[in-house]
Amino acid sequence: MATPAPPVPPGYDPSTPPSDEEKEAEMPLTMAASVVLDALPRDAAAALEGAVDTTLEKVTVRLQPVGSAPILRQRVFKIAASKKFETVIRSLRKKLSLKESESVFCYVNSVFSPSPEEGVGNLWNCFKVKDELVVCYSVAPAFG
């Protein structure tokens, strides 16, 4: 069953160009004119509450050497979830006794290198393996 076509407004002539008022009515809202939410909808707020564990104080990090990187005696340690990933990098540099001019390359799960500004708790929540954040490290670039 076909649906009927919408009615044509009186005085509509398809051969004449639209007026400025008609053009403005068809344009999308600008960002300044759009609605600003003062609170998230209930379903979005509930989803975000379940996504982050705010009670998490410390997370477990496992350091895994890659390539010719030296093996550490203590490869597993706990760190405050609120710390930034740069804390893991600094700690690793200290454990490896690297000089100022030497680099260390860190990869989460041998997949990507997180920003030093990224939160350790957030990385753990998103990429943990058996309740550990696996950080592979190397003294030379690895993985592309």
N, C-alpha and C positions, 0 to 999 in steps of 0.2 A: 504494500500500500504506500503510495507516494504522499509526501507531506506537501501541503500547499505552500506556494511561494509567499514571502512576506508582502504586505500591501505596499504599493508605491505611494509616497506622500503626494498630496495635491500640489500641483504646480511644478513638479519635478521634470526637468528637461535634461536628458543625458548629454546633449550636445553643448551645454553651457558649462564653463569651468566653475568649480566651487568657489564660494566667497571666502574671504579671510576668516570670518567667524566659523564657517563650516570646517575649514582646514584646522583651526585651533582646537575645535571640538574633537577631531580625529586623532590629534597628536597625543602620545603618551605623556603621563605626568613627569615633570622634572623631579630630580631628587629633592629639591627644596620643597616641592609641593606634595611629596609623598607622605604617607602616614608613618609616624615613628612609633614603634612599639615601646611601651613603658614596662612591659613584662612579657615573658615568653608564654606561648599557649601551654596549657596544662600537659599535653602529651609530650611536647618538646622538653619542658622542664623536667618531667619524670624520666625521660630518656637520658638527659644529661646527668641527673642525680645518680642513676645506675651505672653510668660509664666511668665515673671517677671515684676511687676509694679515698675519701678524705681522711679516714682514720689511719691510713698507711703512714708509719713513721720512718721505717728503714726498709731498704730493699737489698737483695743479694745480687752482687755483681760477680760474674765469672770471667776472668781474663784468659784469653786463648791466644797463644803465640801463632803467628803465620810466617811462613818462609824461614828466613834466617834470624828471626827475632829470638832473643834469649828467653829461656823458660824461667819463670819466677817460682820461688819456693812456695809462697802463699798466693795462690791464684784465685781464691774465693774470699770475698770480704763483704761487709755490710756498710751501707752509706745512707745518710738521711735522704728520704725521698724528695725533700725540698731543695736539695743541692742541684746545681747546674752541672751539665756534663763536663764542663771545663775542670771541675774538681777531680773527676775521674782521670782526665788527661794529665793534670798536674801530679797527681798521686802516682800514676804510671811512669811518668818521666823521672820522678824521684826514685822509684823502686828500680828502674833500669839504669840509674846513674848516668843519664844523658847530659852531654854538654849543652850549653846555650845554643850552639850552632847546629846541633843534631835534632832531627825531627822524629816524631812518632806519629803513626797513622792508625786511627781507630775506626773500626767498623762494627756495627751492631748486626749480629747474626751473619757475618760475612756478606752482607747485602749492601749497606749504605753507611756513609759517614755522617753522623748527626752533627748539627751545629753545636759549638761549645755553649751556646746560650740555652739549649734545650734542657728541660727539667729531667732529672734522672727518674723521678717517680712517673712522669708521663711516658718516658721511653719504656720503663718496666711494665706499666699497664698495657701498653700497645704491643710490645715485642718480646715479652718474657717467654722463656722456654723452661718448663718444669720449675716455675717460680724463681728463675734466675735471669738476669739480663746478661746475655753473652756478648762480651766485647772482645773482638779479635783485634790484635795489635801487630804492627810491623814497623821496622825501622826504614823500610823502603816502600814506595807505593805498591799496593796490591789491589787486585780486583778492579782493573780498568782504570 
